[in-house]
Amino acid sequence: MTGWSWEYEGYRPADERLRESLCTLGNGYFATRGALPECAADELHYPGTYVAGCYNRLTSEVAGRSVENEDMVNVPNWLPLRFRRPGGEWLHPDTTPVLDHDLRLILCSGLLERRTRYDLGEGRALLVHQQRLVHMADPHLAAMRTEFTAEGWSGTLEVESALDGGVSNAGVARYRDLDGRHLTHAHSGGDDPGTVWLRCRTRTSDIRVGTAARLTVDAPVEARHENPRAVQRVRLELTDGRVATVDKTIALHTSRDPAISDPLHAAVARVGRAPGWDDLLESHLTAWDQLWRRADLDVPGESGRILRLHLFHVLQTLSPHTADLDVGVPARGLHGEAYRGHVFWDELFVLPYLNLHFPEVSRALLRYRHRRLEQACSAARAAGRRGAMYPWQSGSDGREETQQLHLNPRSGRWLPDHSHLQHHVGSAIAYNVWQYCQAAGDAEFLHTKGAEMLLQIARFWADAADWDPGLGRHRIKGVVGPDEYHEAYPDATTPGLDDNAYTNVTAAWVLARALELLDVLPEPRRRELVERTGLDDGERERWEEVSRTLHVPFHDGVISQFEGYGDLAELDWDTYRNRYGDIRRLDRILEAEGDTVNRYQASKQADVLMLGYLFSPAELGDLFGRLGLRLDDATWQRTVDYYLHRTSHGSTLSGLVHGWVLARARRAEAWKYCQEALQGDIADIQGGTTAEGIHLGAMAGTLDLVQRGLPGLETRDDALWLDPVPLPELSSYDFSLRYQGHWGVRLHLESSLLEIAVPDSDASPIDVRLPDRAVCLAPGETARLFLGE
């Protein structure tokens, strides 16, 4: 590895799918896994191409039930390009001896490069050098240059390129009992052998997909149409030591695209006018250079290299092209089929980073949620509630996409899935609205679409809270918290838990922000909202009351994850670690034993401690104060210690949150968890899950750890708040950000020196506030601030 590349040496079949995920190329519109073009989908390889927001719904028979699932669709594979000696077998790394194999992902340029030397016997070899790009300037284009060099021989090489519409969703083993055949009516054609096309459509969502491919080579091209494939063949006459080049350029459109009449016509026209490889590469490099300048992050050493890889994958999934699309944040990126490409709460970990670099992308992702506000209100009404109840898993239209059943691979049993009770996703959306508007200074969005979402989410929480006269508090019952292990009380016949602390505290925050927003809205706009939503003074009074009286349970001097958590049995952690080694998925282990994690004080990931991730110590203290509770440092430290020893970290987000919280609570242990977050995907610490798609929330969260976590950076009250925490392993870093109209505000922290530089512009000065002082920086000014202990 170098600072700007990610490299793999040697061909290792067992690692192929992991490499394919981490070497995915994308541009925010679509992405293609880093599979070798000569390899078809099998147990070792999985070429997949995914278009943002392209979903299809199918019904499968599972465990005697009809189960409906919506998936992000694996669209036609544009990669196939295989080769052989006449009369011989197609060369393939699993059947042909490989002398050398190197794969390099070049981050600065968004290129995937591979060199493979196939052993042809008797001292002869074939060197294959490929470069691939998914174009960052034109989001509908991708290209691949392949150079063949004969070593120790001369003769003919047959090359076959194809567009393959016979693909399905089969990239996740535990989903293979489900119907994955999303494409139908595949048909190929082409008037010129040099350019072929393939069209198809999704089976139920009826999204039409058009792909066209142009082959550029110094030899005659033969085209054959073998539905569901469009095939081009060429015979290259190789001379020993001389390079023969084949360029493949493709265009991809769907019927969801704006400003087209037909996706096939648009794809054929676009590939026809696309320039050659050299010009495509030049414009692609320019686009990537612009992205890196806007998202500049400089951290020394190994951590910096990993962070750059994480940033690369965030930019490929959510680029400026995303701002033109109706899409959300797919939890596993556009890199694979895990979680079926659904949108969860991961935007909670992604948008805070984007807000300060690509606010237009954040705005678009929030508009995705706003377009589905009506569906969320309908879901709330169906549940007997007012306001908006957003789904835990979202896809095309905003209905609840959480599966009804999930498979435990350890036991082979299909089990009921109650994770749809994670209503805290609504609070995550409200939090993102508020954070985006604070960072971008976007009052127009806050007063319009943002206000509509925030008020309806607040309305839901106020209506979901029931008064308990015995406690003298409001309670929210029947939910599931971020922990996810606990879906019910032991031996309960119905799912759901009462008074999840994270849910209740964030609900109180949402209600307080909604009330604050109503107070500052311009009167004409407030009147419009009141008229449209039917909000009355009595409802506002209830919001005020609930925001101050929601119940937060405690036990043994710590915050309880939910009411009754302290009454659960203690788990013998050492026994289970000795028996199984990796116990991250403790829930699956216990279920396979005929037990249930619902019986134990054991969490999959941070739950209560998520409060320390979302809110600074001061803001969290104020929140508890509003609830009439006291949260002092000692109580929070005890709470951190308590859950630190009762969490299995079965989610990549857990290490991130723990590292963030411990950086302020128990600094000596923070780096262990920061390292786990950094290594999550590159080391595949979840045991095979990265091969099914990267963990976008964790990747973006590590970037935000450097951007907001360690500097203690907050955007609130029209000021940049900074409260840096020294972490010896990450004591020096440098990044730039966009803040309220300022492009490229630069922060550099090294040891006890904080330097802030504001670029020259006609924007207003920036108020910067530290715990012990405040400074005002006009455009063009730089402040060097020395930090005390």
DRENTI-586913 format. One record per residue (C-alpha): residue in one letter; x, y, z. Coordinates in steps of 0.25 Angstrom, whole numbers, plus 2048, in hexadecimal, padded with zeros to 3 digits. Example, Ala and Ser with C-alpha at 12.3 -4.5 7.8 and 13.67 -1.06 7.14 Angstrom:
BEGIN
a8317EE81F/s8377FC81D/
% end
This chain:
BEGIN
m800800800/t80480E7FD/g7FD81B802/w7F581B7F5/s7F380D7F1/w7ED8007F7/e7F57F47F2/y7F47E57F2/e7FF7DB7ED/g7FC7CD7E9/y7EF7C67E5/r7E87C07F2/p7DA7BA7EE/a7D57BB7FC/d7D87CA7FD/e7D17CE7EF/r7C47D27F4/l7CA7DB7FF/r7D37E17F5/e7C77E37EB/s7C07EB7F6/l7CC7F47FA/c7D07F67EB/t7C27FA7E7/l7C18067DD/g7B68107DD/n7B181E7DB/g7A58207E3/y79C81C7D8/f7A080E7D6/a7AC8057DB/t7B27F87D7/r7B97EE7E0/g7C87EC7DD/a7C67DE7D7/l7D07D87CC/p7C97DA7BF/e7CC7CC7BA/c7C57C67C7/a7B67C37C7/a7AE7C37D4/d7B17B67DC/e7B57B37EB/l7C27BB7E9/h7BE7C77E1/y7B37D07E0/p7B27DB7D6/g7A77E47D9/t7A27F27D4/y7987FA7DC/v7918077D8/a78E8107E4/g77F80F7E7/c77C8047DD/y7737FA7E5/n76A7EF7E2/r7607E77EB/l75E7D87EA/t7567CD7F2/s75D7C07F7/e7587B47FE/v7607B380B/a75D7A9817/g74F7A7812/r74C7B6811/s74B7C0805/v7567CA808/e7577D7800/n7657DE7FF/e76A7EA7F7/d7787EA7F2/m7827F37EC/v7837ED7DE/n7907E77D8/v78F7ED7CA/p7957E77BE/n7A47E47BF/w7AC7EC7B6/l7B97E67BA/p7BB7D97B2/l7C77D97AA/r7CE7CB7A9/f7D97C67A0/r7DF7B979B/r7E97B2791/p7E17AD785/g7DB79F789/g7DF7A1797/e7D87A37A4/w7D47B17A8/l7DF7B67B1/h7DB7B77C0/p7E37B97CD/d7DC7AD7D3/t7DF7A37C7/t7EC7A97C1/p7F97AA7C8/v7FC7B97CD/l80A7BD7CD/d8087CB7D3/h7FB7D37D7/d7FB7E17DC/l7EE7E97DF/r7EF7F87E2/l7E48027E5/i7EA8107E3/l7E28197EC/c7E68277E6/s7E18237D8/g7D68197DB/l7DD80F7D2/l7DD8007D4/e7EA7F97CE/r7EE7EB7CD/r7F97E37C7/t7F87D47C6/r8027CB7BF/y7FC7BE7BA/d8057B27B9/l8027AC7AB/g80D7A17AC/e81A79E7A6/g8207AC7AA/r8147B37A4/a80C7BD7AC/l8017C87A9/l8027D57B1/v7F47DC7B3/h7F57EA7B7/q7E77F17BA/q7E37FE7BF/r7D48017C2/l7CC80D7C6/v7BE8117C9/h7BE81F7C4/m7BD82A7CF/a7BA8357C5/d7AF82E7BD/p7A78267C6/h7A281D7BB/l7AF8187B5/a7B980E7B9/a7C58087B1/m7D07FE7B2/r7DD7FD7AA/t7E47EF7A9/e7F27ED7A4/f7F67DF79F/t8057DC79E/a80A7CE799/e8177CA7A0/g81F7BF799/w8157BD78E/s80D7C3782/g8007C077D/t7F17C277E/l7E97C578A/e7DA7C578A/v7D37D0793/e7C47D0796/s7BD7DC79C/a7AF7DB7A1/l7A37E27A8/d79D7D87B0/g78E7D97B4/g78D7CB7BA/v7917D07C8/s7897CF7D5/n78B7D37E3/a7937C87E9/g79E7CF7F0/v79A7CB7FF/a7997BD802/r78F7BE80D/y7857C4803/r7867B97F9/d7797B37FD/l7727C07F8/d76F7C37EA/g77A7CB7E4/r7767CC7D5/h7737DB7D4/l7757DD7C5/t76C7D87BA/h76A7DB7AB/a7797DC7A8/h77C7DF799/s7887E2792/g78C7E9785/g7947F377D/d7967F876F/d7A57F976F/p7AE7ED774/g7B67F777C/t7AA7FB784/v7A07F278B/w7957F4794/l78C7ED79F/r77F7F17A4/c7777EB7AF/r76D7EF7BA/t76B7EB7C9/r75F7E17CB/t7567E97D4/s75B7F87D6/d75C7F87C6/i7698007C6/r76F7FF7B8/v77E7FE7B7/g7868017AA/t7957FE7A9/a79D80079D/a7AC7FC79A/r7B6800790/l7C27F878D/t7CE7FF788/v7D97F6782/d7E37F6776/a7DC7E9771/p7CE7E676B/v7C37E4775/e7B87D9774/a7AB7DC77B/r7A27D177F/h7947D2787/e7927C6790/n7877CB799/p7887CE7A5/r7977D27A0/a79C7DB796/v7AA7D6791/q7B67DC78A/r7C17D3785/v7CF7D777F/r7DB7CF77B/l7E87D677F/e7F57D3778/l7FF7D4783/t80E7D5781/d8187D178B/g81B7DD795/r8117E778E/v8057EC794/a7F77EB78E/t7EC7F4794/v7DD7F2795/d7D47FE79B/k7C67FB7A0/t7BD8077A3/i7AF8067A8/a7A380F7AB/l79880B7B5/h78B8127B6/t77E80E7BD/s7708147BC/r77181B7C9/d77B8257C3/p7768337C0/a7778397B2/i77782D7AA/s76C8277A1/d7708187A1/p77C8127A9/l78180979E/h781815794/a78881E79E/a7938137A1/v795810792/a79681F78F/r79F82279B/v7A9816798/g7A981B789/r7AE82978D/a7B7825798/p7C6828796/g7D181E795/w7D88197A1/d7E38247A3/d7D882F7A3/l7CF8277AC/l7DA8257B6/e7DE8347B5/s7D08397B9/h7CF82E7C3/l7DC8327CA/t7D78417CA/a7CA83D7D1/w7D18357DC/d7DB8407DE/q7D08497E1/l7CA8407EB/w7D783E7F2/r7D984D7F4/r7CB84E7FA/a7CD842803/d7DB844807/l7DF83C813/d7EE83B817/v7F1831822/p7FF82B823/g80381C823/e7FB810821/s7EE816827/g7EF82181D/r7EF816811/i7E380F817/l7DB81C818/r7DE81F80A/l7D9812805/h7CC81480E/l7CB822808/f7CC81C7FA/h7C18137FC/v7B881D802/l7BA8267F6/q7B781B7EC/t7AA8187F3/l7A68267F6/s7AC8307EC/p7A783D7E7/h7A08357DC/t7978307E8/a79183E7EA/d78983C7DD/l78382F7E1/d77882A7EA/v7808207F3/g78481E801/v790819808/p79280A805/a798804811/r7A17FB809/g7A48057FF/l7A28017F0/h7AC7F67F3/g7A47EA7F5/e7967E47F8/a7977E3807/y78B7E980E/r7857E9800/g78A7F77FD/h7807FD808/v78180A80F/f78280981E/w787814828/d795814822/e79382281D/l79582682C/f7A382282A/v7A582781C/l79E83581B/p7A683C826/y7B283981D/l7AC83D810/n7A584A816/l7B3850817/h7B884C80A/f7AC849800/p7A0850806/e79984F7F9/v79A8407FA/s795840809/r789849804/a78583F7F9/l786833803/l77D83B80D/r77383D801/y77382E7FF/r76D82E80D/h76383980B/r75E8337FE/r75A827807/l754830812/e74682D80E/q74981E80E/a74E81F81C/c742827820/s73981C81A/a741811822/a73F81982F/r73081A82D/a73080B82A/a736809837/g72C81283E/r73681D840/r73782B83B/g743831834/a74D82A82C/m75281C82F/y75E81A825/p76280B822/w76E804827/q7717FF819/s76E80880D/g76F8067FF/s76780B7F3/d75B8117F8/g75D813807/r75480780C/e75A7FE817/e7647F4810/t7697ED81C/q7687DE81A/q75D7D6821/l7677CA823/h7767C9824/l77F7BD823/n7897B982E/p7947B2826/r7997AB832/s78C7A4835/g7867A4827/r7797AA82D/w7707B5827/l76C7BE833/p7627C9834/d7697D7833/h7647E283C/s76E7ED838/h7637F5832/l7617FA840/q76D80383F/h76580F83E/h771817843/v775818834/g76B824834/s77482B83E/a780829835/i77983082A/a77583C832/y78383C838/n78983C82A/v77F847825/w784850831/q79384D82F/y792850820/c78B85D822/q79586282D/a7A185E824/a79C863817/g79486F81C/d78986A814/a77D87281A/e77587080E/f77586180F/l77386181F/h76786A81D/t761862812/k763853810/g76C85181D/a761858825/e75684E820/m75F842823/l763847831/l75584B835/q74F83E831/i75A835837/a75883D844/r74983B843/f74B82C842/w75382C84F/a749834857/d73E82B852/a74681F855/a749823864/d73F81E86E/w73E82487C/d74181B888/p73A821894/g74381889D/l75081D898/g74B82B895/r751829887/h74E827879/r75381A873/i755814865/k752805865/g7547FA85B/v7607FF853/v76E7F9850/g77B801852/p78880284A/d78D7F6852/e7847ED849/y7877E0851/h77B7E385A/e76E7E2853/a7657DE85F/y7657DB86E/p7697CC872/d75D7C3870/a7547CF86A/t74A7CB860/t74B7D8859/p7577E0854/g75C7ED858/l7637F4864/d75F7FF86D/d76680C86F/n77280A867/a77B81586C/y78181985F/t773819859/n76D822864/v77982C865/t77A82E856/a76A82F855/a76B83A860/w776841858/v76D84184B/l762847853/a76A852859/r77085584B/a762855845/l75D85F84F/e76A86884D/l76786883E/l75986C83F/d75E878848/v76787D83D/l75F87A830/p75B886829/e74C88982C/p74788681E/r74E87981D/r74A87582B/r73C878828/e73D86F81B/l742864823/v73886582E/e72D865823/r73285A81B/t735850827/g729855830/l73385883C/d72C85F847/d731865854/g72C85985C/e736850854/r74185A856/e73F859865/r73F84A865/w74C84A85D/e752854868/e74D84A873/v75283D86D/s75F843869/r761846878/t75B83987E/l76082D876/h76482287E/v77381E87E/p775812887/f781810890/h787804897/d7938028A0/g79781189E/v79780F88F/i78E813883/s786806880/q785802871/f776800873/e76D7FE87F/g7707F1885/y77E7EF87F/g7857EE88D/d77C7E2890/l7817DA885/a78B7CF887/e79A7D1886/l7A07CA87B/d7AD7C187E/w7B57C8873/d7C27C1875/t7BB7B3873/y7B57B7866/r7C27BE861/n7CA7B1865/r7BF7A885E/y7BD7B0851/g7C97BA850/d7C17C5848/i7B47C884F/r7B17D5847/r7A47CE843/l7A07C9851/d7917C984D/r7947BF842/i79C7B684C/l7927B6857/e7867B484D/a78E7A8848/e78F7A3856/g7807A4858/d7827B0861/t77F7BF85E/v7887CC860/n77B7D2865/r77E7CC873/y78B7D2875/q7927DF877/a7997DF86A/s7997E985F/k79D7E8850/q7A27F684F/a7A1803856/d79380785B/v794810867/l7A2815863/m79C81A855/l79782685D/g7A6829860/y7A8828851/l79D83184D/f79F83C857/s7AA84385E/p7AC84186D/a7A684F86F/e79A84D866/l79783F86C/g79784587A/d78D850875/l78484586F/f78483E87C/g78284B884/r77684E87B/l77084087F/g77284488E/l77E83A88F/r78C83C893/l79783688A/d7A4839891/d7B283488C/a7B2829896/t7A5823892/w7A9824883/q7B781D886/r7B081288E/t7A6810882/v7B180F878/d7B9805880/y7AC7FD883/y7A87FB874/l7B77FA86F/h7B77EC876/r7AA7E8871/t7AB7EA862/s7AF7E0858/h7B17EB84C/g7AA7E3842/s7A97EF839/t7B47F7833/l7AD804838/s7B07FF847/g7BF801846/l7BD80F840/v7B381384B/h7BC80E856/g7C8814851/w7C1821850/v7BC82185E/l7C881B864/a7D182685E/r7CA82F869/a7C6825873/r7D281B874/r7DD82086B/a7E681586D/e7DD80A867/a7D781385C/w7E280F852/k7DE800852/y7D080384E/c7D480E844/q7DE80383E/e7D27F983D/a7CA804835/l7D580782C/q7D87F8829/g7C97F4828/d7C97F1819/i7D77F0815/a7D97E581F/d7CB7E081E/i7CA7DF82D/q7BB7DB82C/g7BF7CE825/g7BB7CE816/t7B17DA816/t7BA7E480F/a7BA7DA803/e7AB7DD802/g7AD7ED802/i7B57F780A/h7AF7FD817/l7AD80B812/g7A9811820/a7B580C827/m7BE81181C/a7B881F81C/g7B881F82B/t7C781D82C/l7C8829823/d7BF83182C/l7C782C838/v7D3834833/q7CA84082E/r7C184183A/g7C4837845/l7D283A849/p7D1849846/g7C484A84E/l7BE851842/e7B0855843/t7A885E83A/r79D865842/d798873846/d79F878839/a7AD87583E/l7B886B83C/w7BA86584A/l7C785D84D/d7CC855859/p7D784D854/v7DB84085B/p7E983B85A/l7EA82D855/p7F9829855/e7F7820849/l7F082A841/s7F6837846/s7F883E839/y7EE84082E/d7EA84A823/f7DD84C81C/s7D5856815/l7C6858815/r7BA860810/y7B386881A/q7A7872818/g7AC87780A/h7BB87680D/w7C286D804/g7CF866809/v7D086A818/r7DC86381C/l7DF85D82A/h7EC85882E/l7EF85183B/e7FC84D840/s7FF84A84F/s7FA857856/l7F986084A/l7EC862843/e7ED86A836/i7E186F82F/a7E2876821/v7D587D81A/p7D787E80B/d7D588C805/s7C788F801/d7BB899803/a7B589080D/s7B289481B/p7BC891826/i7BC88482E/d7BA88483D/v7C3879843/r7C1875851/l7CA86C85A/p7C7869869/d7D087486E/r7CF87F863/a7C8884856/v7CE88A84A/c7C889083D/l7CF88D830/a7CC895824/p7CF890816/g7DD88F813/e7E188E822/t7E9883829/a7E9880838/r7F387883F/l7EE87484C/f7F686D857/l7EE86385F/g7F086186E/e7EE854876/
% end
